Amino acid sequence: MKLKIVFVGFDKKEEILEVNGQKYSEILESLGINPETVVIVKDGLPVPTDEVAEGGEVKVVRVISGG
């Protein structure tokens, strides 16, 4: 199934991938993104990165922290 990823806080804007039972963390790592540095949002709610990705659209929002 197809997954549209919209990036917030990144240079790239969006990407469409074919997913087949991968976890969000696996998809992020394949894109060179550390799963601990982002929040995945689907239907307005945060999604755990260890959840299996389904088709549709998600936002990957870069988290910025400081001290």
C-alpha positions in Angstrom: 0.0 0.0 0.0 1.1 3.6 -0.5 2.1 5.9 2.3 2.5 9.6 1.7 4.9 11.3 4.1 4.8 15.0 4.5 7.9 16.4 6.2 7.7 19.4 8.6 11.0 21.0 9.5 13.0 19.3 6.7 14.5 20.4 3.4 12.3 18.0 1.5 8.5 18.4 1.4 7.0 15.0 0.8 7.6 11.5 -0.4 5.3 8.6 -1.5 6.5 5.1 -0.5 5.2 1.6 -0.9 4.9 0.0 2.5 4.5 -3.7 3.3 4.4 -4.3 7.0 7.3 -2.1 8.0 7.3 -0.2 11.2 7.5 3.6 11.0 11.0 3.4 12.7 12.2 1.2 9.8 10.9 3.5 7.2 12.5 6.6 8.9 15.8 4.8 9.2 15.7 3.9 5.5 15.2 7.6 4.8 18.2 8.5 6.9 16.1 10.0 9.8 16.7 9.1 13.4 13.3 8.0 14.8 14.2 9.7 18.1 14.3 13.1 16.5 10.8 13.2 15.1 7.1 12.8 15.9 4.9 11.0 13.5 1.3 12.4 13.2 -1.6 10.6 11.6 -5.1 12.0 11.6 -4.0 14.8 14.0 -2.7 12.3 16.6 0.9 11.2 17.4 1.7 7.6 16.4 4.4 5.5 18.1 7.4 4.8 15.8 7.2 1.1 16.6 3.7 0.8 15.1 3.3 -0.9 11.7 2.8 1.7 8.9 -0.5 1.6 7.1 -1.4 3.4 3.8 -2.6 6.9 3.8 -0.8 10.1 4.9 1.4 10.9 7.8 3.4 14.0 8.9 6.9 13.6 10.1 7.6 16.6 12.4 11.2 17.3 13.4 11.5 17.9 17.2 13.8 20.6 18.4 15.1 20.6 21.9 17.5 22.7 23.8 18.6 23.4 27.3 
